[in-house]
């Protein structure tokens, strides 16, 4: 069994990895939490998203996103004390890459795995717990914007993290749908579930094509957050219009309380037109002279 060390910020890293990190007292990662750096690297790699951001290289030839190193919390404790946070990120990225390869392989055979359950496999594929949707009430639309500024993380890195979080939620929902169909005696339908956003990219208006037990199609849009069930989410015009035109077969799966460490979360489901179940506010427009 691998011994792990948990930091006060809630992250975890293998104790042996922390011990083996080279020392460093220079650059942006100086005195930063190496446990958090390892976990961030693991999360970034786990879903296979490329790092399209500015990187900083340490003296040991490892690299990490500069914005991440800046935002790491301080730490002067544990086995990672005075060690290289950039290398910790790199080791985490390497570990996450290895596990993501295992995850993709397992998911491709998920239908068969359900018939032969394994605690180890279930832990890797994750779990969703179905909950009731929060109470909904229509709100009066405000005509007065606040015009308040906000200091945010580098946009390209924030977008990368959102992509990773979204894909994690989609994989959980595919696994959830697969379990329902197999347990309901429809293994044939479980094998036909399609990860549309992965195969075709964004723009279809939904993320996953699944089925009811009677064979009726389900168009599923997945919105994932680490926050609570009431956390606002973004939805595109295409997704909204698709829900209006296909409301009988359209389902919004809201994954919330997502925990990347355990690859688990909670879920509520809303069927029909998105604007009938959520308060929508315009936040961006596209301008053109033609």
MARDREN-349257 format. One record per residue (C-alpha): x, y, z; residue in three letters. Coordinates in steps of 0.05 Angstrom, whole numbers, plus 32768, in hexadecimal, padded with zeros to 4 digits. Layout:
     xx     yy     zz   residuo
      X      Y      Z       ALA
...
***
This chain:
     xx     yy     zz   residuo
   8000   8000   8000       UNK
   801B   8044   7FEC       UNK
   8025   8073   8027       UNK
   800B   80B9   8019       UNK
   8014   80FC   803B       UNK
   7FDB   812E   8041       UNK
   7FE8   8178   8047       UNK
   7FBF   81AA   806D       UNK
   7FA0   81C3   802B       UNK
   7F7E   8180   801F       UNK
   7FAD   8164   7FE9       UNK
   7FD0   8121   7FE9       UNK
   8011   8106   7FCC       UNK
   803A   80C5   7FD4       UNK
   806A   80CC   800F       UNK
   80A2   80AA   7FE7       UNK
   809A   80DD   7FAE       UNK
   809F   8117   7FDE       UNK
   80DD   80FA   7FFE       UNK
   80FD   80F0   7FB9       UNK
   80F1   8138   7FA1       UNK
   8130   8161   7F97       UNK
   8139   819E   7FC3       UNK
   812B   81E4   7FA8       UNK
   812D   822A   7FC6       UNK
   8124   8250   7F85       UNK
   80F0   8269   7F53       UNK
   80A5   826E   7F5A       UNK
   809B   822B   7F7E       UNK
   80C9   823E   7FB8       UNK
   80AA   822A   7FFB       UNK
   8069   8215   7FD8       UNK
   8042   81D6   7FEA       UNK
   805F   819B   7FC3       UNK
   8024   816F   7FD7       UNK
   7FF4   819E   7FB5       UNK
   8023   81A3   7F7A       UNK
   8024   8158   7F72       UNK
   7FD8   8152   7F75       UNK
   7FCF   818B   7F43       UNK
   7FFE   8169   7F13       UNK
   7FD8   8128   7F1B       UNK
   7F96   8149   7F0D       UNK
   7FB0   816E   7ED0       UNK
   7FC9   812E   7EB0       UNK
   7F91   80FF   7EC5       UNK
   7F63   8117   7E8E       UNK
   7F97   8120   7E58       UNK
   7F8F   816B   7E4D       UNK
   7FCB   818E   7E2F       UNK
   7FED   81C6   7E55       UNK
   7FE5   8203   7E28       UNK
   7FFE   8235   7E5C       UNK
   8040   8256   7E6F       UNK
   806E   8225   7E91       UNK
   80A7   822F   7EC1       UNK
   80E2   81FF   7EC0       UNK
   810A   81F0   7EFF       UNK
   8155   81E0   7F04       UNK
   8143   8196   7F02       UNK
   8123   819E   7EBD       UNK
   80DC   8193   7ED5       UNK
   80A4   81C3   7EBF       UNK
   8063   81DC   7EDD       UNK
   802F   8211   7ECB       UNK
   8049   8254   7EE5       UNK
   8004   826A   7EFB       UNK
   7FFC   822A   7F24       UNK
   803E   8233   7F47       UNK
   802A   827A   7F59       UNK
   7FE8   8263   7F76       UNK
   8002   8228   7F9F       UNK
   7FFA   8231   7FEA       UNK
   8037   823A   8016       UNK
   8051   81FF   803E       UNK
   808D   81F3   806B       UNK
   8078   81AF   8085       UNK
   807A   8165   8075       UNK
   80A7   813C   8048       UNK
   80A2   8170   8011       UNK
   80C0   81A8   803A       UNK
   80F2   81D1   8011       UNK
   80E9   81A1   7FD6       UNK
   80DD   81B5   7F8D       UNK
   8093   81C3   7F80       UNK
   80A0   81C2   7F34       UNK
   80BB   817B   7F38       UNK
   8080   8168   7F65       UNK
   8050   8180   7F2F       UNK
   8077   8159   7EFB       UNK
   8076   8119   7F23       UNK
   802B   8122   7F2E       UNK
   8020   812D   7EE4       UNK
   8046   80ED   7ED4       UNK
   801E   80C5   7F07       UNK
   7FDC   80E2   7EED       UNK
   7FEF   80D0   7EA5       UNK
   7FFB   8088   7EB8       UNK
   7FB9   8082   7EDD       UNK
   7F91   80A4   7EA6       UNK
   7FA9   806F   7E75       UNK
   7F8E   803A   7EA4       UNK
   7F4C   8060   7EAB       UNK
   7F40   8064   7E5F       UNK
   7F4F   801A   7E58       UNK
   7F1F   8008   7E91       UNK
   7EE7   8035   7E76       UNK
   7EEA   8015   7E31       UNK
   7ED6   7FD3   7E52       UNK
   7EA8   7FF1   7E87       UNK
   7E6B   7FC9   7E72       UNK
   7E8E   7F88   7E81       UNK
   7EAD   7FA4   7EC1       UNK
   7E68   7FB2   7EDD       UNK
   7E56   7F69   7ED7       UNK
   7E96   7F57   7EFE       UNK
   7E9C   7F8F   7F32       UNK
   7EDF   7FA1   7F51       UNK
   7EEC   7FD3   7F89       UNK
   7F2C   7FE9   7F67       UNK
   7F0B   7FF5   7F23       UNK
   7ED0   8018   7F43       UNK
   7F00   8047   7F68       UNK
   7F23   805A   7F28       UNK
   7EE3   8065   7F00       UNK
   7EC3   808D   7F38       UNK
   7E7D   8093   7F54       UNK
   7E41   80C2   7F51       UNK
   7E0A   80C7   7F85       UNK
   7DC6   80DD   7F6B       UNK
   7DA5   8116   7F91       UNK
   7D67   8140   7F8B       UNK
   7D6E   8182   7F65       UNK
   7D70   81C1   7F91       UNK
   7D30   81E8   7F97       UNK
   7D25   8215   7F5A       UNK
   7D02   8258   7F56       UNK
   7D01   8289   7F1D       UNK
   7D27   82CA   7F2B       UNK
   7D1A   830F   7F11       UNK
   7D50   8321   7EDE       UNK
   7D7D   8359   7EF5       UNK
   7D85   8394   7EC5       UNK
   7DC0   83B1   7EEB       UNK
   7E04   838F   7EE5       UNK
   7E32   8396   7F20       UNK
   7E71   83AB   7EF9       UNK
   7E9C   838B   7F2E       UNK
   7EE1   8374   7F1A       UNK
   7EFF   8332   7F2F       UNK
   7F47   8319   7F31       UNK
   7F49   82D4   7F11       UNK
   7F7C   829F   7F01       UNK
   7F9D   82A0   7EBD       UNK
   7F65   8294   7E8B       UNK
   7F87   825E   7E62       UNK
   7F96   8235   7EA0       UNK
   7F51   8240   7EBC       UNK
   7F33   8228   7E7A       UNK
   7F60   81EA   7E7B       UNK
   7F48   81D9   7EC2       UNK
   7EFF   81E2   7EAD       UNK
   7F0A   81B2   7E72       UNK
   7F28   817E   7EA0       UNK
   7EF0   8186   7ED3       UNK
   7EBB   8180   7E9D       UNK
   7ED9   8141   7E80       UNK
   7EDF   8121   7EC4       UNK
   7E94   812D   7ED0       UNK
   7E82   8111   7E8B       UNK
   7EA9   80D1   7E98       UNK
   7E86   80C9   7EDB       UNK
   7E42   80D2   7EBA       UNK
   7E52   80A0   7E83       UNK
   7E65   806D   7EB8       UNK
   7E25   807E   7EDF       UNK
   7DFA   8074   7EA0       UNK
   7E1E   8034   7E8F       UNK
   7E10   8017   7ED4       UNK
   7DC6   8028   7ED0       UNK
   7DBD   8007   7E8C       UNK
   7DE5   7FC8   7E9E       UNK
   7DC2   7FBF   7EE1       UNK
   7D80   7FC8   7EBB       UNK
   7D90   7F8F   7E8C       UNK
   7DA1   7FBC   7E50       UNK
   7DEB   7FAC   7E46       UNK
   7DDE   7FB5   7DFB       UNK
   7DCC   7FFE   7E06       UNK
   7E05   800A   7E36       UNK
   7E35   7FF7   7DFF       UNK
   7E16   802D   7DD2       UNK
   7E22   8068   7E01       UNK
   7E49   809E   7DDB       UNK
   7E77   80D3   7DF8       UNK
   7E62   8107   7DC4       UNK
   7E8B   8141   7DDE       UNK
   7ECA   8116   7DDC       UNK
   7EBE   80F9   7D97       UNK
   7E9F   8135   7D74       UNK
   7EB7   816F   7D9F       UNK
   7E8C   81A7   7DBC       UNK
   7E53   81C1   7D93       UNK
   7E22   8187   7D90       UNK
   7DF9   81A5   7DC8       UNK
   7E03   816B   7DF8       UNK
   7E3C   8140   7E13       UNK
   7E23   80F8   7E17       UNK
   7DF1   80CE   7DF1       UNK
   7DD2   809A   7E1D       UNK
   7D91   8073   7E22       UNK
   7D55   8064   7E4D       UNK
   7D48   801B   7E5E       UNK
   7D13   801A   7E28       UNK
   7D45   8030   7DF4       UNK
   7D30   8078   7DF0       UNK
   7D6A   80A8   7DE3       UNK
   7D85   80D6   7E1A       UNK
   7DAD   8115   7E07       UNK
   7DD6   8126   7E44       UNK
   7DFA   8168   7E52       UNK
   7E29   8163   7E8E       UNK
   7E3C   819E   7EBA       UNK
   7E6F   8190   7EF0       UNK
   7E86   81B9   7F2C       UNK
   7EAE   81AE   7F6B       UNK
   7E7D   81DC   7F8D       UNK
   7E37   81D0   7FA7       UNK
   7DF7   81BF   7F81       UNK
   7DE6   820A   7F7C       UNK
   7E27   821E   7F5C       UNK
   7E19   8244   7F1A       UNK
   7E31   8226   7ED8       UNK
   7E3C   823E   7E91       UNK
   7E13   8225   7E57       UNK
   7E1B   8236   7E0D       UNK
   7DE5   824F   7DDE       UNK
   7DEB   820D   7DB7       UNK
   7DDF   81E3   7DF6       UNK
   7DA3   820E   7E09       UNK
   7D84   820A   7DC4       UNK
   7D8F   81BF   7DC0       UNK
   7D6B   81B7   7E02       UNK
   7D2F   81DF   7DE7       UNK
   7D2B   81B6   7DA6       UNK
   7D35   8172   7DC8       UNK
   7D16   817E   7E0C       UNK
   7CF4   813A   7E11       UNK
   7D37   8117   7E0C       UNK
   7D65   814B   7E2A       UNK
   7D84   8144   7E6F       UNK
   7DB3   8172   7E95       UNK
   7DDE   814B   7EC6       UNK
   7DF9   8179   7EFB       UNK
   7E36   8159   7F1C       UNK
   7E48   817E   7F5C       UNK
   7E75   8174   7F99       UNK
   7EA7   8154   7F6A       UNK
   7EE5   813A   7F8C       UNK
   7F1F   812B   7F5E       UNK
   7F45   8104   7F93       UNK
   7F0E   80CF   7F98       UNK
   7EF2   80DC   7F52       UNK
   7EAC   80E2   7F6E       UNK
   7E74   8113   7F76       UNK
   7E29   811D   7F7C       UNK
   7DF7   8126   7F45       UNK
   7DB2   8142   7F36       UNK
   7D8D   813C   7EF4       UNK
   7D5D   816C   7ED2       UNK
   7D37   815A   7E93       UNK
   7D1D   8189   7E5D       UNK
   7D2C   81D1   7E48       UNK
   7D65   81EE   7E71       UNK
   7D43   8232   7E76       UNK
   7D07   8211   7E98       UNK
   7D31   81F7   7ED2       UNK
   7D68   822B   7EDB       UNK
   7D6E   8276   7EDE       UNK
   7D99   828C   7EA3       UNK
   7DC0   82CD   7E9E       UNK
   7DE5   82E5   7E60       UNK
   7E2F   82F0   7E6F       UNK
   7E50   82F7   7E2A       UNK
   7E40   830C   7DE3       UNK
   7E64   8304   7DA1       UNK
   7E6C   8344   7D78       UNK
   7E70   834A   7D2C       UNK
   7E6C   8380   7CF7       UNK
   7E50   8351   7CC2       UNK
***
